Amino acid sequence: MDLETQIPGDRNFDFVADEFVKKLIMLFTFEKMEIPLTDTSIDAIIQANPSWMTYMDCKEVLFQLQESKFIYRASHDNDAVFGITQDGRMALSNFYTRIPASIREEITNFAKTNRQKFKRNQEYTYDYFKNSDGTYTVALRIRDGATNNYLLEIRVKAATRGSAVRAAAKWKQSAPSVYEYVHNTMLEQGE
């Protein structure tokens, strides 16, 4: 059912209205987070805020919003990201007042408090794997949130699994300064 479609007089009107508001809540969340969100991030947001909707409702709403082109889904390296489309923004602008003010305020506050954390978790990624010689390769990546392409990928060799885990754990905090150093050293100084 489209966002604008409601059937007055339908005996299931309350249920339809609830589904309508859930779609608006999801659109409002995307709007306030200001970044495309991975499936894992969406799950974490819903788990942290169960009063907004259930996990199962979230999955159904995501599917319906994607089907109606109010959100898009993009893939990169087997990772799905979702974001609000222009049609989704327009629908939200017309109906956002249907979301209870208290929930709008919760979403706004949650986004302000957590946006950077979710952005870092999605954009500063890592992976490590064991090599045939017993060492580990650690792949440290910075992903562009807008295009979902890698801005930087560094592969380093670690002697032990423990050192690979430590390198991966440090990445979330050190990625911005590493990127700035590499960018400034390689691109800015010679021009």
VOGU-288662 format. One record per residue (C-alpha): residue in three letters; residue number from 1; y, z negated, x. Coordinates in pm, whole numbers, plus 32768, in hexadecimal, padded with zeros to 4 digits. Last residue first. Layout:
N
[pt 'ALA',NUM,[Y,Z,X]]
...
***
This chain:
191
[pt 'GLU',191,[87FD,8280,93E5]]
[pt 'GLY',190,[8728,81E7,94F1]]
[pt 'GLN',189,[8724,8082,9471]]
[pt 'GLU',188,[86F9,809F,92F8]]
[pt 'LEU',187,[85A3,8139,92C8]]
[pt 'MET',186,[84A2,809D,93B0]]
[pt 'THR',185,[853E,7F52,940C]]
[pt 'ASN',184,[85F3,7F14,92C4]]
[pt 'HIS',183,[84C8,7F75,91EF]]
[pt 'VAL',182,[83CD,7EB8,92C4]]
[pt 'TYR',181,[84A3,7D7C,92CA]]
[pt 'GLU',180,[84F5,7D8C,9157]]
[pt 'TYR',179,[8389,7DC6,90FF]]
[pt 'VAL',178,[8317,7CA1,91D4]]
[pt 'SER',177,[8428,7BC4,913D]]
[pt 'PRO',176,[83BE,7C1D,8FD9]]
[pt 'ALA',175,[8248,7BFC,9021]]
[pt 'SER',174,[825C,7AA0,90BF]]
[pt 'GLN',173,[822D,79C7,8F8C]]
[pt 'LYS',172,[811D,7A8C,8ED8]]
[pt 'TRP',171,[8079,7AEB,9025]]
[pt 'LYS',170,[8034,798C,90A7]]
[pt 'ALA',169,[7EF6,7965,8FD5]]
[pt 'ALA',168,[7E73,7AB9,9048]]
[pt 'ALA',167,[7EA2,7A5B,91B6]]
[pt 'ARG',166,[7DF6,790B,917C]]
[pt 'VAL',165,[7CCE,79B5,90CC]]
[pt 'ALA',164,[7CA7,7AAE,91EC]]
[pt 'SER',163,[7CB9,798E,92E8]]
[pt 'GLY',162,[7BA6,78DA,922E]]
[pt 'ARG',161,[7ACF,7A13,9217]]
[pt 'THR',160,[7AD6,7A28,9390]]
[pt 'ALA',159,[7B5D,7B09,94A4]]
[pt 'ALA',158,[7C6B,7BAB,93CE]]
[pt 'LYS',157,[7CCD,7D1A,93E5]]
[pt 'VAL',156,[7E12,7D83,9344]]
[pt 'ARG',155,[7E5B,7E91,9247]]
[pt 'ILE',154,[7FC1,7EB8,91D1]]
[pt 'GLU',153,[8024,7F70,9097]]
[pt 'LEU',152,[818E,7FA6,9034]]
[pt 'LEU',151,[8249,803D,8F0F]]
[pt 'TYR',150,[8108,806E,8E4B]]
[pt 'ASN',149,[8129,8128,8D03]]
[pt 'ASN',148,[8143,8077,8BB0]]
[pt 'THR',147,[827A,8147,8B61]]
[pt 'ALA',146,[835E,8033,8AE3]]
[pt 'GLY',145,[82AC,7F09,8B7B]]
[pt 'ASP',144,[82A4,7FA2,8CD7]]
[pt 'ARG',143,[816D,7F0F,8D78]]
[pt 'ILE',142,[816B,7E46,8EB8]]
[pt 'ARG',141,[801A,7E39,8F62]]
[pt 'LEU',140,[7F53,7D69,905A]]
[pt 'ALA',139,[7DF8,7DED,90B2]]
[pt 'VAL',138,[7D33,7CEE,917F]]
[pt 'THR',137,[7C11,7D78,924A]]
[pt 'TYR',136,[7B0A,7C79,92AA]]
[pt 'THR',135,[7A36,7C52,93E2]]
[pt 'GLY',134,[78B8,7C4C,93DF]]
[pt 'ASP',133,[788C,7D98,949A]]
[pt 'SER',132,[7835,7E53,9357]]
[pt 'ASN',131,[7982,7DEF,92BE]]
[pt 'LYS',130,[79B1,7CE7,91B1]]
[pt 'PHE',129,[7AB4,7D1E,90A5]]
[pt 'TYR',128,[7C10,7CA8,9051]]
[pt 'ASP',127,[7CFF,7CF2,8F37]]
[pt 'TYR',126,[7E6C,7CB4,8F02]]
[pt 'THR',125,[7F7F,7CDC,8E05]]
[pt 'TYR',124,[80F4,7CA2,8E04]]
[pt 'GLU',123,[8172,7D65,8CD6]]
[pt 'GLN',122,[80B0,7CC7,8BBA]]
[pt 'ASN',121,[80B1,7B5D,8C2B]]
[pt 'ARG',120,[8216,7B7F,8CAB]]
[pt 'LYS',119,[828F,7C08,8B5C]]
[pt 'PHE',118,[81D5,7AF9,8A9F]]
[pt 'LYS',117,[827B,79EB,8B72]]
[pt 'GLN',116,[83CE,7A95,8B55]]
[pt 'ARG',115,[83BD,7AA0,89D9]]
[pt 'ASN',114,[8348,7937,89AB]]
[pt 'THR',113,[8477,785E,895A]]
[pt 'LYS',112,[8555,7966,88BD]]
[pt 'ALA',111,[842E,79FE,8801]]
[pt 'PHE',110,[83B9,78AE,877B]]
[pt 'ASN',109,[851A,7859,8709]]
[pt 'THR',108,[8540,79A3,864F]]
[pt 'ILE',107,[83E5,7986,85B6]]
[pt 'GLU',106,[8423,7822,8541]]
[pt 'GLU',105,[8579,7884,84B1]]
[pt 'ARG',104,[84E4,79A9,83F4]]
[pt 'ILE',103,[83D3,78BD,8379]]
[pt 'SER',102,[84D5,77C4,82F4]]
[pt 'ALA',101,[85A0,78DB,8254]]
[pt 'PRO',100,[8474,794A,8185]]
[pt 'ILE',99,[8428,7AB9,81C6]]
[pt 'ARG',98,[84A9,7B84,809D]]
[pt 'THR',97,[85FB,7B91,814F]]
[pt 'TYR',96,[855B,7C82,8248]]
[pt 'PHE',95,[8543,7D92,813C]]
[pt 'ASN',94,[8631,7EB0,818E]]
[pt 'SER',93,[8655,7E69,8301]]
[pt 'LEU',92,[84DC,7E44,831D]]
[pt 'ALA',91,[849E,7F98,8282]]
[pt 'MET',90,[8597,8035,8372]]
[pt 'ARG',89,[8501,7F89,849F]]
[pt 'GLY',88,[83A4,7FF9,843A]]
[pt 'ASP',87,[841E,815E,840E]]
[pt 'GLN',86,[84B6,814B,856C]]
[pt 'THR',85,[8366,80D9,85F0]]
[pt 'ILE',84,[82FD,7F76,864A]]
[pt 'GLY',83,[8219,7F47,8772]]
[pt 'PHE',82,[80A9,7F21,87BE]]
[pt 'VAL',81,[7FF7,7F24,890C]]
[pt 'ALA',80,[7E88,7F74,8946]]
[pt 'ASP',79,[7DE6,7F40,8A9A]]
[pt 'ASN',78,[7CCE,8025,8B0C]]
[pt 'ASP',77,[7D9E,8092,8C38]]
[pt 'HIS',76,[7EC7,80EF,8B5C]]
[pt 'SER',75,[7EBB,8116,89E6]]
[pt 'ALA',74,[7FD0,8136,88E6]]
[pt 'ARG',73,[7FDA,80B6,8782]]
[pt 'TYR',72,[8106,80EF,86A2]]
[pt 'ILE',71,[819C,8017,8592]]
[pt 'PHE',70,[8233,8076,8444]]
[pt 'LYS',69,[8160,81B4,8446]]
[pt 'SER',68,[80B4,8169,82F7]]
[pt 'GLU',67,[7F60,815D,839F]]
[pt 'GLN',66,[7FED,8082,84B6]]
[pt 'LEU',65,[807F,7F8F,83BC]]
[pt 'GLN',64,[7F34,7F84,8301]]
[pt 'PHE',63,[7E67,7F45,843D]]
[pt 'LEU',62,[7F53,7E3A,84BC]]
[pt 'VAL',61,[7F51,7D94,8363]]
[pt 'GLU',60,[7DD4,7D8D,835E]]
[pt 'LYS',59,[7DC0,7CF5,84BA]]
[pt 'CYS',58,[7ECC,7BF3,8467]]
[pt 'ASP',57,[7E22,7B97,8320]]
[pt 'MET',56,[7CE2,7B52,83E3]]
[pt 'TYR',55,[7D9B,7A76,84DE]]
[pt 'THR',54,[7E44,79B7,83C6]]
[pt 'MET',53,[7FB3,79D4,836F]]
[pt 'TRP',52,[8108,793B,83BC]]
[pt 'SER',51,[8094,77D1,839D]]
[pt 'PRO',50,[7F9B,780F,84B7]]
[pt 'ASN',49,[80B1,7824,85BB]]
[pt 'ALA',48,[8018,77F3,8716]]
[pt 'GLN',47,[7EDF,78B0,86AE]]
[pt 'ILE',46,[7FBA,79C8,8623]]
[pt 'ILE',45,[8080,79E6,8767]]
[pt 'ALA',44,[7F45,79D9,883D]]
[pt 'ASP',43,[7E9D,7AEA,876E]]
[pt 'ILE',42,[7FD2,7BC6,878D]]
[pt 'SER',41,[7FD3,7B8F,8904]]
[pt 'THR',40,[7E63,7BED,8922]]
[pt 'ASP',39,[7E98,7D29,8854]]
[pt 'THR',38,[7FAD,7D87,8943]]
[pt 'LEU',37,[8116,7D74,88D4]]
[pt 'PRO',36,[8231,7E71,88EF]]
[pt 'ILE',35,[8371,7DBA,8946]]
[pt 'GLU',34,[849E,7D3D,8880]]
[pt 'MET',33,[83EA,7BFC,8815]]
[pt 'LYS',32,[84D9,7BE9,86ED]]
[pt 'GLU',31,[8489,7D43,8662]]
[pt 'PHE',30,[8313,7D1E,869A]]
[pt 'THR',29,[8318,7BCF,85E4]]
[pt 'PHE',28,[83EA,7C5E,84C8]]
[pt 'LEU',27,[82EE,7D79,849D]]
[pt 'MET',26,[81D0,7C7D,848A]]
[pt 'ILE',25,[828E,7BA1,8396]]
[pt 'LEU',24,[82E2,7CD3,82C3]]
[pt 'LYS',23,[8174,7D31,82B0]]
[pt 'LYS',22,[811C,7BCE,824F]]
[pt 'VAL',21,[822D,7BD7,8144]]
[pt 'PHE',20,[8192,7D0C,80A3]]
[pt 'GLU',19,[8038,7C72,80AD]]
[pt 'ASP',18,[80BE,7B3B,7FFD]]
[pt 'ALA',17,[8173,7C14,7EFD]]
[pt 'VAL',16,[8030,7CCE,7EB5]]
[pt 'PHE',15,[7F7B,7B84,7E80]]
[pt 'ASP',14,[808C,7B05,7D97]]
[pt 'PHE',13,[8089,7C4F,7CD5]]
[pt 'ASN',12,[7F13,7C43,7C95]]
[pt 'ARG',11,[7F48,7C4C,7B1A]]
[pt 'ASP',10,[8019,7D85,7B41]]
[pt 'GLY',9,[8153,7D5B,7A73]]
[pt 'PRO',8,[8230,7DE7,7B82]]
[pt 'ILE',7,[816C,7ECD,7C67]]
[pt 'GLN',6,[81E9,7EBE,7DC8]]
[pt 'THR',5,[8216,7FE1,7EB3]]
[pt 'GLU',4,[8330,7FC3,7FB0]]
[pt 'LEU',3,[8259,7F50,80CF]]
[pt 'ASP',2,[8159,805E,808B]]
[pt 'MET',1,[8000,8000,8000]]
***
